[in-house]
Amino acid sequence: MSAPTAMRVVSGIQPTGGLHLGNLLGAILRWVRMQDEAECLFFLADLHAITVDVEPAALRSNVREMAAALIASGIDPARSVLFAQSAVPAHAELAWLLQCTARVGWLNRMTQFKEKSGKSREGASVGLYTYPVLQAADILLYRATHVPVGEDQKQHIELARDIAVKFNTDFDVELFVPPEPFIGGGAAARVMSLRDGSAKMSKSDPSDMSRINLTDSDDVIAQKIRKARTDADPLPEDPALLEPRAEAKNLVGIYAAVTGETPQDVLGRFAGQGFGALKPALADALIGLLAPLRTRLEELRGDPAELDRILAADSGRAAELGAPLIVDAYRAVGLSR
Ligand code: TYM
């Protein structure tokens, strides 16, 4: 296989819970823009979702719901390949081959395993531990050149690079393309919780007030922003002065990411004023972004058969795109398939 010359974008999202603003700004809205520039494959990482407690009935409906949320956000199945990871067996097959390339010491350094397993490391699933190797397989199977993700995934993409280079070296092949993490700037890289500026916005946070969900009504969005934690100081002119003010920095960053401005532009309008001025404007900007996506999501939910049709058709396409590589990977290690 020769090295691809074109840009190929691959990224995934776990179908657990709904989409939140962190996912949207950190990944999904950037995926949407990349559809104009490159061949794109986007998938629901349902094999990753079973590394923690599984509720089979919920998982099935979450896959469909997340597919609808991605399409509502602008992922266009006519231009991008949109599928469920579990529907393309080559992901799991390649993950096994790569587990024999990745080193235990490399996985021991993964901070997300430490965070997710917490105090019960001995009781965590083996899948949660080897999760980043499956993620490497997702990326390397399609010879992705760019992987648009939020900052929390950077270490996993770097691991995929290390695995690609070691496999190529060990077996003296040019099979895998070491991928680049493609991380947004400003708040888009890491949207923080509305309740705690030191924690990232996350679907696993027990407080729903910590995040803005794609499904939140306009009133709920306004209320969450009104109640977002802040400090009592007025906003400065210089963005550098926001550094020690995590919550203030987060709100200014979200505002800038939503309106496509820089934090400097936002501060240019609000410097000297308090959050009583910024918060209503931010709530309006968020409602302007999210309300049309929410309406579209509601429409898409009305036609589950169409969602299933899209996912089935695109998984076939993804399987075709991954087929040559999985054959070559088996051959490289001395097996045939
Ligand atoms: P997941 O499902 O946790 O998140 C999906 C995407 O949203 C980004 N993100 C954020 N970005 C900015 N601020 C936040 N607060 C925030 N929260 C989430 C994530 O960085 C991610 O880009 N392991 C991955 C899914 C995955 C994957 C892959 C990604 C599986 N295989 C291959 C890329 C390539 C995950 O759990 O993302």
Boltz pocket constraint, residues with backbone or C-beta under 6 A from the ligand:
constraints:
  - pocket:
      binder: B
      contacts: [[A, 10], [A, 11], [A, 12], [A, 13], [A, 14], [A, 15], [A, 22], [A, 23], [A, 24], [A, 25], [A, 26], [A, 27], [A, 28], [A, 45], [A, 48], [A, 134], [A, 135], [A, 138], [A, 139], [A, 147], [A, 148], [A, 149], [A, 150], [A, 151], [A, 152], [A, 153], [A, 187], [A, 188], [A, 189], [A, 190], [A, 191], [A, 192], [A, 200], [A, 201], [A, 202]]
      max_distance: 6.0
